[in-house]
Amino acid sequence: MIEDEDIGWAVPPNKPAELAAAIKAAVGKAGDLAEMGKRARAAAETKYSFESAIAKYDRFLS
C-alpha cells in the first residue's frame, strides 16, 4: 500500500541498512515529499476513513 501508492517507504523492523536506504531515498526526493504527503492524506481520507471501512464491512455482510 505505502509503496504502491508512492506515499512513503515501508521498512521492516530491525533492518538498519534498509532504514538508512529509505532515509537516503527520502532525502533524494526532498522536493517530492509535500506531494507524497498530499497523496497520503487523500488515500487516508478516501480509502481508509471510518466511513470507507463501514461501507466495505457492509458490502462484506451483504
HELIX and SHEET records of a PDB file:
HELIX    1   1 PRO A   16  GLY A   28  1                                  13    
HELIX    2   2 ALA A   30  ASP A   32  5                                   3    
HELIX    3   3 LEU A   33  THR A   46  1                                  14    
HELIX    4   4 PHE A   50  LEU A   61  1                                  12    
END                                                                             
